[in-house]
């Protein structure tokens, strides 16, 4: 009796597994090379979108400073920052073609592509958890827009030397953070994207040093 029940249980379990096994066998597995290439493309797009968000913040704040700064040197610096970060965005777009780097757009098309790639790479365990994917690129875009909104509100309340000091202070903090981020991301990429990031890091270093120089001049004038 016990042997009959045990045998029946084993057969039943085997039959229950068969549809799953058949479904797994019927799907065409992607090669390791295909998975690696898709993963690298998705990562490169995400990195480019992150950096585009940082460039967006710099451009928008520099535009304000071009009009509102008191010092001609600060105005010239703001124009340089604006132009350089616009160029950096263009180089990122060339390095990762087909990726939307427009922060004012929601990037839904890119997110759809990214999610398709993620779902193809996901294993059965991850899929079974039923968790929504965290769209970090979209969050970065929203954060960048909110940062611009907050920074503009703060800077617009300042005038004259106080505005110049506030703007230069932001430039020091922002470019210090950018240099750290770009240094890390440079080691996470290769090819054209790596070259674009390396060049942007050098530009950020130049901006940081120029902001320090102008801040020192501003303080010396106050003394």
N, C-alpha and C positions, 0 to 999 in steps of 0.2 A: 504494500500500500504506500509506504513512505517513498519507496523507489519510484513508483509510478507518478506520484505527485512531483517529486524532484525532477524526473525526466520531463514531465509536462511543463514545469516552470522554466527549465533550460530552453526547451524548444520555443516556448512563448517569447522568452527574452530575445532569442535569436531572430525570430520573425519580426519583432518590434524594431530591431536594429537595422534590418535589411533595407527599408525605404531610405533611411538616413545614409547608409553606406552607398546605396545606388545613386542618391542625389549627389553625394560627394564625388563619386567616380565619374558621373556624367558631366559635371562641370569641367571646363577646360582650365587646368592650372596654368598660372603664369610662371614663366621661367624666372630664375633668380635675377637674371640680367634685366628683364622687363620691370620687375618689382623695384630694383635698385634705381633704374632710370626714372621711373615715375615718382619714386620717393624723393630723389634729388631735385626734380623739376618742381615738385610741390614745395619743398623746403626753400628753394631759390626764390620762388614767387612770394612766399611768405616773408622772407627776409627783405626782399625789395619793397614790399608793401609797408613793412615796419619802418624802413628808412625813409620812404616817401612821406610817411606821416610826420617824422621828425623834420624833414625838409620843409614840409608845409607850414609847420609852426614857425620856423625860422623866416621863411619868406613873408608870411603875414605880419609878423611883428616888425620885421625890417621895413616893410612898406609903410607902416605907421611912423617909424622913426625917421624915414626919409623926409616926411612932411613936418613932423612935430619937433625934431631935435633942434636945440639952440645952436650948438657948435657945428660949423661947416665940416669939421673933421669927422664928427659923429655922423653927420648926414652922408658924407662920402663913404664911411665905413658901412653904414646901413645899406647903401646902394650896392656895395661890393658883396655883402652878405646875401642880399636878395638875388643878385645875378649869379653868384657862385652856387647857391642852393638850387636855383632853377636849372643850371647846367648839370648839377649832380643828379637831379631827377631825370633829365633827358638821358644821361649815361646809364642810369639804372634801367630805364625803359628799353634801351638798346641791348643791354646785357640779358634781360629777361623778356624777350618779345612776347606780345600777346597778353601781357599782364596789365590790368588797369591800375594805374598809380594816381588816379584822380581822386583826391580825398573828398571832394564835394559830391561824388557819386557813391552809391551804396555798395558797388562792387558785387552785386548779386550774381552776375554771370560767372565771375571768377570763383565765388564761393561755391556755386553749383558744381563747377569743374573740380574744385578742391575736394568737395565732399564725395564726389564720385570716385576720385582717386583714393581717398581715405577708406571708403567702403570696400573697394577692391582689395585693399591691403589688410583690412581688418580680419582677425581670426574669429572662429566660431564663438569663443569665450567672450570676447569683447562685444560682439554683436548681441549675444544673449543677455547682456546686462541691460540693454535697452536705454542707454544713456545718450542724450543729445551731445553731438560734438561741440566743443567750445571753439567758436570762431575767433581766434585771437587777433587776426588781421582786422576784422570788423571792429572789434573792441578797441584796438589801437587807433583806428580811424576816428572813432567816436571820442576817445580820450583826447586826441590831437585837436579836434574841433572845440572841445570844452576848454582845453588849455588856452587856445587862442582867445576864446571868449573871455576867460578870466583874466588873462594877461592884458588884453586890450582895455578891459574895464579898469584895471589897476593903473596902467600907464597913462590912460587918458585923463586921469585925475591929477597928473603931474605936469609941471610946466618948467621951462628954462633948464637950469642946471640940475634940478631935481629929476626932471624927465631923463636927461642925458645919463645921470648916475644910475637911475633905475633900469634904463635900457641896457647899459653896459654891464650892470650887475647880472641881469638876465643872461646876457651873452656869455659871461664867464661861466655861470652854472650850466647853461645849456650845452655849451661846447665842451666843457669838461666831461659831461655825461655822454655826449656824442663820441668823443675820442675813446672813452672806455668801451662803449657799445661797438664801435667800428673795429676796434682792435680785436675784440672777441669774434665778431662776425667774419672778419677777414680770414680767420683760421678755420671757419666753418664752411668756406666756399672755395671754388676754384674757377679757372677760366676767366671769361669776360666779367662776371660778377665780382670775382675777387679783385680784379684790376680796378673796377669802378669803386669798390669799397676802399681799397688802398689809397686811391687818389682823393676820395672824399675825406678820408682820415687826415691826410696831409693838409687839405683845405681847412678842416676843422681846427687843426693845430695852429695854422696861420691866423685864423679868426680869433682864437683864444689869446694868442700872444698880442695881437693888435688891440683887443679889448682891454687887456691888462695895461698896455701902454697908454691908451686913451684915458683909462680910469686914473692912472697915476698923474697924468697931466691935469685932469680935472681936480684932483685933490691938491696938487701943487698950486693951482690957481686960487683955491680957497684959503690957502695958508697966508 
